[in-house]
Amino acid sequence: MPIFEKEGIRLYYNVKGEGVPIVFIHPPLLTSANFKYQMDDLSKHYKVICFDIRGHGQSSYSEQPLTYRLIADDIRNLLDHLRISKAYLCGYSTGGSIVLEFLLTTPDRALCGIIVSGMSEVFDWYNEKRIVMARMLAKTGAKRLLALGISWGNSDSKETFKTMYHESLFGDTRNIAQYYNYSLEYNCTNQLHTIHHPILLIYGEKDKAFHKYAKILNEKLPHNELKFIKEKHQIPTKSASEFNQLIRGFIQLHK
């Protein structure tokens, strides 16, 4: 099991394939297992890097509260460890916010960004309540219930569900709750115009609650292209083939 250790934090990661590096970033509670189909398929052409955020999956608990800046710093340190100067950053859901934070704080280490069902801030009642509920379940120790619902919602098969559920149970509820909490606080919308990397935006046609966030990013990011997939929110697992194809096309365009 590959482990990167720095300043007392042990981060689990996995690297597969050769070529242009792509780092995938998961949302709260879930783990690098969320990107199994990207690891299996895209690694035929690229160097695919997945990792478990602090306090998630097989990475160790963090005494330092989770923030997007902290996670972005961990990604930079992991790239240093792997001797990679620049990489594509791909974030799913709140992982997309971390892509934005990385591009804002560490632009010289990024090639391009890929944001899947992501946002620069959370301001609508529906998503706020969902995050508050998930944070409450994490804080009260109802990790199994939370893991059951989220893993099932992101699974396309019983096998995928078992893997995602099993890995999510290793996480520490304190860091999971912090990740949820920070997603309510984060807002980089007014800084989007300063990001000059090309960015691919991917959203589900049925994910109506996130279309407003797609519109914000599409209007404010200087260099982006917006694509919709006939799916809901859970694109990496439930529309993996089309998702992977869009990534390949985007990388080919910006090589």
Phi and psi in degrees as a GROMACS rama.xvg file:
@    title "Ramachandran Plot"
@    xaxis  label "Phi"
@    yaxis  label "Psi"
@TYPE xy
-66.6123  128.037  PRO-2
-129.66  131.219  ILE-3
-108.264  126.632  PHE-4
-119.772  131.43  GLU-5
-152.542  128.984  LYS-6
53.12  41.5155  GLU-7
82.3384  -1.81632  GLY-8
-102.575  130.9  ILE-9
-108.146  117.271  ARG-10
-107.314  124.032  LEU-11
-80.3629  137.159  TYR-12
-146.771  164.836  TYR-13
-142.317  136.899  ASN-14
-126.518  133.005  VAL-15
-143.655  134.141  LYS-16
94.454  175.585  GLY-17
-132.207  159.304  GLU-18
114.226  -150.028  GLY-19
-60.364  127.069  VAL-20
-81.686  138.201  PRO-21
-128.335  123.441  ILE-22
-101.734  127.458  VAL-23
-103.992  139.078  PHE-24
-125.444  122.985  ILE-25
-93.3863  161.282  HIS-26
-83.4222  -179.977  PRO-27
-58.837  148.127  PRO-28
72.8319  -44.8954  LEU-29
-67.9848  174.067  LEU-30
-136.412  -171.994  THR-31
-61.1947  -18.5077  SER-32
-60.9364  -19.5173  ALA-33
-60.6492  -23.9272  ASN-34
-109.545  31.299  PHE-35
-57.1984  -43.9711  LYS-36
-70.8475  -29.4701  TYR-37
-73.1626  -40.6575  GLN-38
-61.1939  -43.8353  MET-39
-71.4873  -40.7306  ASP-40
-89.9775  -54.4209  ASP-41
-69.4678  -21.8709  LEU-42
-67.9709  -10.5112  SER-43
-71.0254  -20.3564  LYS-44
-124.325  -22.4224  HIS-45
-134.482  169.596  TYR-46
-90.1217  105.642  LYS-47
-94.7758  127.544  VAL-48
-121.637  120.146  ILE-49
-122.136  148.017  CYS-50
-148.657  158.874  PHE-51
-95.5898  123.762  ASP-52
-61.0613  152.982  ILE-53
-44.4321  133.898  ARG-54
73.7448  9.05099  GLY-55
-122.655  144.678  HIS-56
54.8081  -126.563  GLY-57
-98.1327  8.05806  GLN-58
-84.8495  153.19  SER-59
-76.8241  160.675  SER-60
-64.174  143.001  TYR-61
-108.345  119.736  SER-62
-65.121  -32.8616  GLU-63
-78.1197  124.464  GLN-64
-56.8153  142.505  PRO-65
-70.635  132.516  LEU-66
-135.704  163.59  THR-67
-66.557  -34.3501  TYR-68
-63.4726  -40.3077  ARG-69
-64.0488  -42.8868  LEU-70
-66.6802  -40.1441  ILE-71
-61.7355  -39.2347  ALA-72
-63.8887  -38.6662  ASP-73
-62.9615  -38.5097  ASP-74
-65.0168  -43.967  ILE-75
-60.2006  -43.4306  ARG-76
-66.2191  -34.8116  ASN-77
-67.5134  -40.2333  LEU-78
-61.7791  -40.7086  LEU-79
-59.4804  -45.8359  ASP-80
-59.5434  -38.1328  HIS-81
-88.1718  0.763344  LEU-82
58.8412  45.4957  ARG-83
-111.7  123.079  ILE-84
-78.5359  -41.8701  SER-85
-142.713  152.063  LYS-86
-149.06  159.922  ALA-87
-75.8568  141.534  TYR-88
-114.882  124.569  LEU-89
-124.586  118.065  CYS-90
-120.436  137.079  GLY-91
-103.976  129.161  TYR-92
59.0309  -122.083  SER-93
-64.2959  -20.2346  THR-94
-60.8467  -27.2628  GLY-95
-66.4449  -32.9966  GLY-96
-65.572  -34.537  SER-97
-69.3583  -34.4421  ILE-98
-59.0131  -46.2455  VAL-99
-61.2083  -43.1638  LEU-100
-62.7562  -39.9884  GLU-101
-64.0384  -43.5223  PHE-102
-66.3061  -29.703  LEU-103
-78.7781  -35.7083  LEU-104
-103.057  -25.5427  THR-105
-135.051  53.1908  THR-106
-61.851  -28.6174  PRO-107
-73.3109  -8.30524  ASP-108
-104.126  3.95136  ARG-109
-113.711  141.306  ALA-110
-87.072  -56.8133  LEU-111
-152.852  171.865  CYS-112
-119.971  148.316  GLY-113
-130.761  120.216  ILE-114
-117.685  123.3  ILE-115
-116.063  116.315  VAL-116
52.7833  43.2289  SER-117
-110.008  -177.712  GLY-118
-157.669  158.062  MET-119
-96.4469  -11.0572  SER-120
-166.777  164.557  GLU-121
-117.657  121.348  VAL-122
-136.314  -4.66085  PHE-123
-94.8085  149.921  ASP-124
-58.9991  -43.0853  TRP-125
-61.1395  -50.8819  TYR-126
-73.5964  -33.3549  ASN-127
-59.729  -45.8302  GLU-128
-65.9877  -38.2979  LYS-129
-62.3386  -43.673  ARG-130
-68.393  -42.6036  ILE-131
-60.3347  -42.2471  VAL-132
-63.6677  -44.062  MET-133
-64.2106  -41.1669  ALA-134
-62.1903  -41.5035  ARG-135
-63.6372  -42.9177  MET-136
-63.5363  -39.2456  LEU-137
-66.0861  -44.4267  ALA-138
-65.2004  -34.1265  LYS-139
-86.6574  3.94309  THR-140
82.6306  12.6405  GLY-141
-86.5537  51.6127  ALA-142
-65.2926  -39.7599  LYS-143
-63.2719  -41.7363  ARG-144
-64.7946  -44.7311  LEU-145
-63.1051  -44.7464  LEU-146
-64.0906  -37.4988  ALA-147
-61.3266  -50.5641  LEU-148
-65.552  -46.5023  GLY-149
-72.0129  -40.7661  ILE-150
-64.7359  -41.4102  SER-151
-64.8676  -41.9439  TRP-152
-64.7998  -26.7424  GLY-153
-99.5445  5.06629  ASN-154
-99.9201  144.661  SER-155
-109.453  -1.01134  ASP-156
-160.585  165.415  SER-157
-63.6675  -36.8784  LYS-158
-64.7391  -44.8828  GLU-159
-62.4978  -42.9091  THR-160
-59.538  -47.3588  PHE-161
-59.386  -43.0895  LYS-162
-66.1118  -48.1056  THR-163
-65.4109  -40.8571  MET-164
-65.2197  -46.2892  TYR-165
-59.6121  -47.0562  HIS-166
-67.4499  -36.4738  GLU-167
-65.8027  -27.685  SER-168
-70.0002  -17.1471  LEU-169
-74.1405  -18.1971  PHE-170
-67.6469  158.246  GLY-171
-97.0144  124.453  ASP-172
-61.6658  -27.2854  THR-173
-65.4098  -47.2569  ARG-174
-70.9724  -34.9386  ASN-175
-61.7029  -45.7193  ILE-176
-63.1124  -37.6276  ALA-177
-64.8528  -39.2453  GLN-178
-63.052  -47.006  TYR-179
-59.5481  -45.8856  TYR-180
-62.3154  -41.8139  ASN-181
-67.2745  -29.2746  TYR-182
-64.5595  -24.9425  SER-183
-79.0001  -26.6135  LEU-184
-87.9179  -29.1582  GLU-185
-70.739  139.114  TYR-186
-156.582  109.141  ASN-187
-119.355  16.8792  CYS-188
-55.4589  -41.7968  THR-189
-73.4826  -6.40208  ASN-190
-104.432  -5.04851  GLN-191
-58.5999  -32.906  LEU-192
-66.2357  -14.7258  HIS-193
-89.5284  -5.07586  THR-194
-89.5832  119.054  ILE-195
-112.452  7.05465  HIS-196
-74.4645  146.677  HIS-197
-63.6643  137.848  PRO-198
-133.973  132.15  ILE-199
-97.5964  124.036  LEU-200
-106.913  126.343  LEU-201
-127.536  126.796  ILE-202
-136.805  158.435  TYR-203
-86.7334  135.024  GLY-204
-60.121  -32.3107  GLU-205
-87.7417  -4.57209  LYS-206
-89.6494  63.081  ASP-207
-58.0648  -34.3114  LYS-208
-64.6646  -18.183  ALA-209
-104.196  -1.6587  PHE-210
-64.6604  -32.0182  HIS-211
-65.2934  -33.3379  LYS-212
-75.0595  -34.8548  TYR-213
-62.0606  -40.974  ALA-214
-63.9004  -42.4025  LYS-215
-61.0561  -49.259  ILE-216
-65.1877  -40.8058  LEU-217
-63.593  -36.2585  ASN-218
-81.0773  -31.4503  GLU-219
-102.291  -24.307  LYS-220
-78.2679  126.828  LEU-221
-61.6925  -36.0598  PRO-222
-130.843  93.8  HIS-223
-147.644  159.607  ASN-224
-131.856  136.603  GLU-225
-108.902  126.535  LEU-226
-124.309  141.973  LYS-227
-115.26  139.166  PHE-228
-114.942  143.554  ILE-229
-72.5593  73.381  LYS-230
-155.172  177.944  GLU-231
-91.1089  -130.824  LYS-232
-86.2727  -32.7151  HIS-233
-87.3317  62.2141  GLN-234
-68.5891  -43.0628  ILE-235
-57.3094  -30.7229  PRO-236
-101.341  -39.2373  THR-237
-90.2504  -14.2941  LYS-238
-136.105  44.7727  SER-239
-59.3834  -42.9635  ALA-240
-62.2544  -49.1787  SER-241
-67.8669  -38.9674  GLU-242
-59.4922  -49.4724  PHE-243
-62.9806  -36.9051  ASN-244
-64.414  -40.7748  GLN-245
-63.396  -39.1755  LEU-246
-64.4708  -45.1061  ILE-247
-60.0251  -44.0778  ARG-248
-63.947  -38.6548  GLY-249
-66.4161  -44.6407  PHE-250
-65.9685  -40.7689  ILE-251
-60.9294  -38.4405  GLN-252
-67.6919  -32.0153  LEU-253
-110.947  19.0074  HIS-254
